Amino acid sequence: MKRRQFITLLGGAAVAWPLAVRAQQAERMRRVAVLDSFAASDSEAQSWFKAFMQGFAVLGWTDGRNVRIDVRWAGGEVNQIQTFAKELVDLHPDVVFAVTTPSVIAILRETRTIPIVFALVTDPVAQGLVETLTRPGRGVTGFTIFEPAIGGKWVQVLKEIAPEIARAAVIFNPDTAPYYRLYMSSIEAAAPSFAVKTFEAPVRSRVEIEAAISKLAREPAGAVISMSDTFPAVHRDLIIALAAHYRLPAVYPFRFSVMDGGLISYGVDLSDMHRQAASYVDRILKGEKPADMPVQLPTKFELVINLKTAKALGLEIPSPLFARADEVIE
C-alpha cells in the first residue's frame, strides 16, 4: 500500500472512530427505577403503571431495548418501602419514578443525587420535598394529587348522597400519611356548613381498621371518609366490606374503590397522572434537571358513584349529584 493511501485510510478511521464511540454512548442502555407503594397484585395500580409504560413508549422508550426498568411493589408496608428504596438506589438508576409520598421519602433517605419524579404526592412543598412548585430547586419534581379544597368536597358529596349523616370518621395511617393534617384542615373547615362532625381515626393495621369502623357504627348517622393515603387504599377491600356490613355511607378519594364496591369517590384521574409522569422521566433522561421542571397540579378530577351500593344502603341519588357524576356504576 502506498504511504499516501495508508495515511488517508488512517485519517478516515480516526474520524470514524469518535463517531462510532459517540453513537454507542448515545445508544447506551438507560436505567429507570420504579418504587410503588401499592401491591403488585393490585389491578388498579397495575393499570396506572401500564399507563406510565404506554406514555413512555410513545416517547420512544422500550424496556429491554434502550432502557431497563426495575420495579418494586411494596404493598403499603412502610418497612418494605424502605428496603426496596435501598435496593433500587444500589442499582444506580438514571432516574427514579416514585409513586406516593412514602416512596419519595424512602428514596430520599438513600440518595440526594439521583433525580426523582413523583406521582400521587400530597403537597410536596408543605412536606419539604421541593422548595416551590414552580422552582422545585432540588433533584425532585413530579405530579401532586393535592388540591386544598378536596377534603371539603368529600364531606359535600357524602352529605349529598346521604343527607342523614351527622358524624364521619376519617380513616388514615399516620405512618403512610404524615401529611394528614393538610386534608383534615380542609375537612374540618367544611364540615360545620354541612352539619357533620368529623374526627380522626388513625389506623396502622387491619385489626385497627375494623375496630375504628365498628366503634363508629355503635351510634346512628355515622359515615366514613377514606383519606388519600396508601394504607387505606391498599386495604380498601376491608373498609368497603365493613361499610357494607354496618350500612355506613363512605366516600373514597379514587374511583378504584367505587369499582370495588365502595359508594362514592371524588379525586384525581390517576392513570392520566401516570401517563403525564412518563414525559418528565423522558425529559430527565434527555438532560433536563428536575430543579427546572415545575411540579404539576392535578387538572382532571372524577366523581364516581356505585348505584348498586347506594341501593343496598337504601340511598336515592339526588338528581344534581347524578348529573355531575363522571361515571355511574350499575
ZADRENDO-190851 format. One record per residue (C-alpha): residue number from 1; z, x, y. Coordinates in steps of 0.02 Angstrom, whole numbers, plus 32768, in hexadecimal, padded with zeros to 4 digits. Last residue first. Layout:
! ZADRENDO-190851
+-----+------+------+------+
: num :   pz :   px :   py :
+-----+------+------+------+
: NUM :    Z :    X :    Y :
...
+-----+------+------+------+
! end
This chain:
! ZADRENDO-190851
+-----+------+------+------+
: num :   pz :   px :   py :
+-----+------+------+------+
: 330 : 876C : 7167 : 7FFC :
: 329 : 8770 : 7205 : 8066 :
: 328 : 8751 : 71E6 : 811E :
: 327 : 8702 : 7274 : 8180 :
: 326 : 86F1 : 72A3 : 8237 :
: 325 : 876F : 721C : 8264 :
: 324 : 8767 : 71DB : 8316 :
: 323 : 872A : 712C : 82E5 :
: 322 : 87B4 : 711A : 8262 :
: 321 : 8837 : 7149 : 82E2 :
: 320 : 87F4 : 70C7 : 835D :
: 319 : 87E9 : 7043 : 82D2 :
: 318 : 889C : 7059 : 8296 :
: 317 : 88A5 : 708E : 81DE :
: 316 : 8914 : 7013 : 8181 :
: 315 : 89A3 : 7061 : 811F :
: 314 : 89EC : 701F : 807D :
: 313 : 8A16 : 70CD : 803E :
: 312 : 8998 : 70BE : 7FAF :
: 311 : 891A : 707B : 802D :
: 310 : 8930 : 7115 : 809A :
: 309 : 891D : 7186 : 8003 :
: 308 : 8878 : 7133 : 7FD4 :
: 307 : 8839 : 713D : 8088 :
: 306 : 8854 : 71FA : 8094 :
: 305 : 8839 : 7223 : 814C :
: 304 : 87EA : 72BD : 819B :
: 303 : 87EC : 72F2 : 8252 :
: 302 : 878E : 7396 : 8268 :
: 301 : 878E : 7419 : 82F0 :
: 300 : 8704 : 7492 : 8325 :
: 299 : 871D : 7507 : 83B8 :
: 298 : 87AC : 7577 : 8383 :
: 297 : 87CB : 760A : 83F9 :
: 296 : 8772 : 76B0 : 83E1 :
: 295 : 87CC : 7755 : 83FF :
: 294 : 8760 : 77BE : 8471 :
: 293 : 8704 : 7858 : 842D :
: 292 : 8720 : 78F7 : 8492 :
: 291 : 87BF : 792E : 8437 :
: 290 : 8769 : 7907 : 8392 :
: 289 : 86EF : 7997 : 83B4 :
: 288 : 8634 : 7985 : 8394 :
: 287 : 85DD : 7A00 : 8320 :
: 286 : 856D : 799F : 82A9 :
: 285 : 85FA : 7984 : 822C :
: 284 : 865E : 793A : 82BC :
: 283 : 85D2 : 78C1 : 82E6 :
: 282 : 85C1 : 7889 : 8231 :
: 281 : 867C : 7868 : 8220 :
: 280 : 8672 : 77FF : 82BF :
: 279 : 85DC : 779D : 827D :
: 278 : 8635 : 7779 : 81D9 :
: 277 : 86C2 : 7728 : 823D :
: 276 : 8649 : 769F : 8271 :
: 275 : 8631 : 7666 : 81BE :
: 274 : 86EC : 766D : 81A1 :
: 273 : 870A : 75FC : 8239 :
: 272 : 8685 : 757F : 8201 :
: 271 : 86D7 : 7574 : 8157 :
: 270 : 8780 : 755A : 81AA :
: 269 : 8752 : 74C1 : 8212 :
: 268 : 87EF : 74B9 : 827D :
: 267 : 8871 : 7430 : 8274 :
: 266 : 88A3 : 737B : 8260 :
: 265 : 88D2 : 7336 : 81B7 :
: 264 : 88FD : 728E : 816A :
: 263 : 8946 : 7245 : 80CA :
: 262 : 8948 : 72D2 : 804A :
: 261 : 88EB : 72BB : 7FA5 :
: 260 : 8899 : 7363 : 7F83 :
: 259 : 880B : 7344 : 7FFE :
: 258 : 8891 : 731A : 807D :
: 257 : 88E1 : 73C4 : 8060 :
: 256 : 8836 : 7417 : 806E :
: 255 : 881C : 73C8 : 8119 :
: 254 : 8894 : 743B : 8174 :
: 253 : 8932 : 742E : 81DF :
: 252 : 898A : 73A8 : 8177 :
: 251 : 89D8 : 7301 : 81A2 :
: 250 : 8A4D : 72A2 : 812F :
: 249 : 8A7D : 71EC : 8116 :
: 248 : 8B0F : 71DF : 809B :
: 247 : 8B06 : 7170 : 8001 :
: 246 : 8B8E : 71D3 : 7FA5 :
: 245 : 8B1B : 71FB : 7F13 :
: 244 : 8A7F : 720B : 7F80 :
: 243 : 8AD4 : 7284 : 7FF9 :
: 242 : 8B19 : 72E3 : 7F62 :
: 241 : 8A6C : 72F5 : 7F13 :
: 240 : 8A1C : 732D : 7FB7 :
: 239 : 8AA5 : 73AD : 7FD9 :
: 238 : 8A9A : 73ED : 7F26 :
: 237 : 89DD : 7402 : 7F28 :
: 236 : 89E8 : 744F : 7FD6 :
: 235 : 8A3E : 74E9 : 7F91 :
: 234 : 89BD : 7566 : 7FCF :
: 233 : 89AF : 7507 : 8074 :
: 232 : 8A6C : 74FA : 8082 :
: 231 : 8A77 : 75B9 : 8074 :
: 230 : 89DF : 75E9 : 80DC :
: 229 : 8A1A : 7593 : 817A :
: 228 : 89CE : 7511 : 81F0 :
: 227 : 8A65 : 749D : 81E5 :
: 226 : 8A72 : 740C : 816C :
: 225 : 8AB6 : 7379 : 81CF :
: 224 : 8B11 : 72FC : 8160 :
: 223 : 8B4C : 724B : 8182 :
: 222 : 8BEC : 71E3 : 8180 :
: 221 : 8C02 : 712D : 81B0 :
: 220 : 8C94 : 710F : 8139 :
: 219 : 8D1E : 7189 : 8106 :
: 218 : 8D31 : 71E0 : 805E :
: 217 : 8C7A : 7216 : 8065 :
: 216 : 8C9E : 72A9 : 80D8 :
: 215 : 8D18 : 72F0 : 8058 :
: 214 : 8C93 : 72E2 : 7FD0 :
: 213 : 8C18 : 733D : 8042 :
: 212 : 8C8C : 73CF : 8066 :
: 211 : 8CCA : 73E1 : 7FB2 :
: 210 : 8C19 : 73E0 : 7F6A :
: 209 : 8BDE : 7463 : 7FE5 :
: 208 : 8C7A : 74CA : 7FC0 :
: 207 : 8C54 : 74C9 : 7F06 :
: 206 : 8B9F : 74FA : 7F2B :
: 205 : 8BE1 : 7593 : 7F85 :
: 204 : 8BFF : 75D9 : 8033 :
: 203 : 8C19 : 753C : 809A :
: 202 : 8C41 : 751B : 8152 :
: 201 : 8C51 : 7461 : 817E :
: 200 : 8C54 : 745A : 823D :
: 199 : 8C75 : 73B4 : 8292 :
: 198 : 8C11 : 732B : 82E5 :
: 197 : 8C4D : 7289 : 8332 :
: 196 : 8BBD : 7211 : 8352 :
: 195 : 8BB2 : 7194 : 83E0 :
: 194 : 8AFD : 71C4 : 8403 :
: 193 : 8B22 : 7208 : 84B1 :
: 192 : 8BBB : 725C : 8468 :
: 191 : 8B53 : 72BF : 83E9 :
: 190 : 8ADA : 7317 : 845F :
: 189 : 8B49 : 73A5 : 84A0 :
: 188 : 8B9B : 73BD : 83F6 :
: 187 : 8AF3 : 73D2 : 839E :
: 186 : 8AB0 : 744C : 8420 :
: 185 : 8B4E : 74B4 : 841C :
: 184 : 8B53 : 74AB : 835E :
: 183 : 8AA4 : 74F4 : 8353 :
: 182 : 8ACC : 7591 : 83B7 :
: 181 : 8B78 : 7593 : 8366 :
: 180 : 8B26 : 75B0 : 82BC :
: 179 : 8AE0 : 765C : 82EB :
: 178 : 8B3D : 76B6 : 825F :
: 177 : 8ADA : 7644 : 81EB :
: 176 : 8AD2 : 769F : 8143 :
: 175 : 8B8A : 76CF : 8143 :
: 174 : 8BC5 : 7636 : 81A4 :
: 173 : 8B78 : 75C3 : 8120 :
: 172 : 8B40 : 751B : 8166 :
: 171 : 8B5B : 745F : 8154 :
: 170 : 8B78 : 73F7 : 81F1 :
: 169 : 8BE2 : 7360 : 81C7 :
: 168 : 8BB3 : 72C2 : 8225 :
: 167 : 8C21 : 7231 : 825D :
: 166 : 8BF9 : 7187 : 82AA :
: 165 : 8B64 : 714B : 8244 :
: 164 : 8B31 : 7095 : 8257 :
: 163 : 8A89 : 70B7 : 82AA :
: 162 : 8A3F : 710C : 820E :
: 161 : 8988 : 7136 : 8232 :
: 160 : 89A0 : 7145 : 82ED :
: 159 : 8A4A : 719A : 82DF :
: 158 : 8A02 : 7220 : 826B :
: 157 : 896B : 7234 : 82DD :
: 156 : 89DB : 7253 : 8374 :
: 155 : 8A5A : 72C4 : 8320 :
: 154 : 89D0 : 7335 : 82DE :
: 153 : 897B : 7334 : 838A :
: 152 : 8A1E : 736F : 83DA :
: 151 : 8A1E : 7405 : 8367 :
: 150 : 8969 : 7427 : 839A :
: 149 : 898E : 7435 : 8453 :
: 148 : 8997 : 74F3 : 845C :
: 147 : 88F7 : 7515 : 83F8 :
: 146 : 8911 : 7597 : 8372 :
: 145 : 8890 : 75B7 : 82EB :
: 144 : 886B : 7666 : 832B :
: 143 : 87CD : 76C8 : 8305 :
: 142 : 87BD : 7784 : 8307 :
: 141 : 87FB : 7825 : 8355 :
: 140 : 8861 : 78BE : 8325 :
: 139 : 884A : 7977 : 8348 :
: 138 : 88A3 : 7968 : 83EE :
: 137 : 887D : 7930 : 84A0 :
: 136 : 8861 : 787A : 8472 :
: 135 : 8802 : 7864 : 8516 :
: 134 : 87D4 : 77AC : 852C :
: 133 : 8860 : 7768 : 84BF :
: 132 : 88E2 : 77DE : 8508 :
: 131 : 894D : 786C : 84C4 :
: 130 : 892D : 784C : 840B :
: 129 : 899E : 7839 : 8372 :
: 128 : 8A39 : 781E : 83DC :
: 127 : 8A65 : 7776 : 838F :
: 126 : 8A52 : 771C : 8435 :
: 125 : 89A7 : 776C : 844C :
: 124 : 896C : 7744 : 839A :
: 123 : 898A : 7689 : 83B4 :
: 122 : 8982 : 764B : 8300 :
: 121 : 890F : 76A8 : 828A :
: 120 : 8896 : 7650 : 8215 :
: 119 : 8815 : 76DD : 8222 :
: 118 : 8827 : 7797 : 8240 :
: 117 : 87B8 : 782F : 825B :
: 116 : 8811 : 78D5 : 8247 :
: 115 : 87D4 : 7984 : 8272 :
: 114 : 8825 : 7A13 : 820E :
: 113 : 888F : 7A84 : 827E :
: 112 : 8939 : 7A31 : 828B :
: 111 : 895B : 7A2D : 81D1 :
: 110 : 89D7 : 79F3 : 814C :
: 109 : 8A4C : 7983 : 81B0 :
: 108 : 89B4 : 7942 : 820D :
: 107 : 896B : 7906 : 8167 :
: 106 : 8A07 : 78A0 : 8142 :
: 105 : 8A09 : 7852 : 81F0 :
: 104 : 8953 : 781F : 81E0 :
: 103 : 896E : 77D2 : 8133 :
: 102 : 8A0A : 7774 : 816B :
: 101 : 89A7 : 772A : 81FE :
: 100 : 891E : 76DB : 8196 :
:  99 : 887D : 7726 : 814A :
:  98 : 8866 : 77E0 : 8168 :
:  97 : 87B5 : 782A : 8168 :
:  96 : 87CE : 78E6 : 8162 :
:  95 : 874E : 7963 : 81A5 :
:  94 : 8702 : 7A09 : 8170 :
:  93 : 876D : 7A09 : 80D3 :
:  92 : 87DD : 7A9C : 80A4 :
:  91 : 8807 : 7A62 : 7FF2 :
:  90 : 88BF : 7A88 : 8015 :
:  89 : 88B8 : 7A00 : 809A :
:  88 : 888B : 7982 : 8013 :
:  87 : 8918 : 79B0 : 7F9D :
:  86 : 8996 : 79B4 : 802B :
:  85 : 8966 : 7906 : 8064 :
:  84 : 896B : 78CA : 7FAF :
:  83 : 8A22 : 78F9 : 7FA0 :
:  82 : 8A4A : 78AA : 8049 :
:  81 : 89F8 : 7805 : 801A :
:  80 : 8A50 : 7807 : 7F72 :
:  79 : 8AF9 : 7815 : 7FC8 :
:  78 : 8AD0 : 7781 : 8039 :
:  77 : 8A94 : 770F : 7FAD :
:  76 : 8A16 : 768E : 7FEA :
:  75 : 89A1 : 76A6 : 7F56 :
:  74 : 8978 : 775B : 7F81 :
:  73 : 88BC : 7762 : 7F66 :
:  72 : 8870 : 7810 : 7F74 :
:  71 : 87B9 : 7834 : 7F96 :
:  70 : 8757 : 78D8 : 7F98 :
:  69 : 86A8 : 78C8 : 7FE1 :
:  68 : 862F : 7958 : 7FCA :
:  67 : 859F : 795C : 8044 :
:  66 : 84E8 : 7991 : 8042 :
:  65 : 84B4 : 7957 : 7F95 :
:  64 : 8551 : 7928 : 7F34 :
:  63 : 8581 : 7899 : 7FA7 :
:  62 : 84EC : 786D : 8013 :
:  61 : 84ED : 787A : 80D0 :
:  60 : 8456 : 7849 : 8138 :
:  59 : 84A1 : 77D7 : 81BD :
:  58 : 8476 : 773C : 8159 :
:  57 : 84D7 : 778A : 80C9 :
:  56 : 8576 : 7796 : 8133 :
:  55 : 856C : 76DE : 8163 :
:  54 : 8558 : 76B1 : 80AC :
:  53 : 85E9 : 7723 : 807D :
:  52 : 865A : 76D3 : 80FF :
:  51 : 8629 : 7624 : 80C6 :
:  50 : 864E : 7657 : 8012 :
:  49 : 86F9 : 7694 : 804B :
:  48 : 8718 : 75E9 : 8097 :
:  47 : 86E1 : 7594 : 7FF5 :
:  46 : 8756 : 7606 : 7F92 :
:  45 : 87E6 : 75D3 : 8001 :
:  44 : 87BB : 751E : 7FDC :
:  43 : 87B2 : 753C : 7F20 :
:  42 : 885E : 758D : 7F1B :
:  41 : 8863 : 75F1 : 7E79 :
:  40 : 8857 : 7696 : 7ED7 :
:  39 : 88F6 : 7666 : 7F31 :
:  38 : 8906 : 7668 : 7FEE :
:  37 : 8946 : 76F9 : 8057 :
:  36 : 889A : 7749 : 805D :
:  35 : 8882 : 7804 : 8075 :
:  34 : 87CA : 7837 : 807D :
:  33 : 8796 : 78EE : 8080 :
:  32 : 86E9 : 791F : 80BB :
:  31 : 8695 : 79C1 : 8085 :
:  30 : 85EF : 7A08 : 80BF :
:  29 : 8574 : 7A57 : 8044 :
:  28 : 850B : 7ADA : 809A :
:  27 : 8461 : 7AA2 : 80D8 :
:  26 : 846C : 7AED : 8185 :
:  25 : 84B0 : 7B8F : 813E :
:  24 : 8424 : 7B99 : 80BF :
:  23 : 83A4 : 7B7A : 8147 :
:  22 : 83F3 : 7BFF : 81B5 :
:  21 : 83EB : 7C7C : 8127 :
:  20 : 8335 : 7C54 : 8107 :
:  19 : 830B : 7C69 : 81BE :
:  18 : 836C : 7D0D : 81C3 :
:  17 : 8303 : 7D4C : 812F :
:  16 : 825A : 7D14 : 816F :
:  15 : 825A : 7D86 : 8208 :
:  14 : 828F : 7E20 : 81A7 :
:  13 : 8215 : 7DF2 : 811D :
:  12 : 8186 : 7DEE : 819B :
:  11 : 81B9 : 7E98 : 81DF :
:  10 : 81BB : 7EE0 : 8130 :
:   9 : 810F : 7E98 : 810C :
:   8 : 80CA : 7EE0 : 81AE :
:   7 : 811D : 7F89 : 818E :
:   6 : 80D1 : 7F8F : 80DF :
:   5 : 8024 : 7F5F : 811F :
:   4 : 802C : 7FE9 : 81A2 :
:   3 : 8065 : 806A : 8120 :
:   2 : 7FD5 : 8041 : 80AC :
:   1 : 8000 : 8000 : 8000 :
+-----+------+------+------+
! end
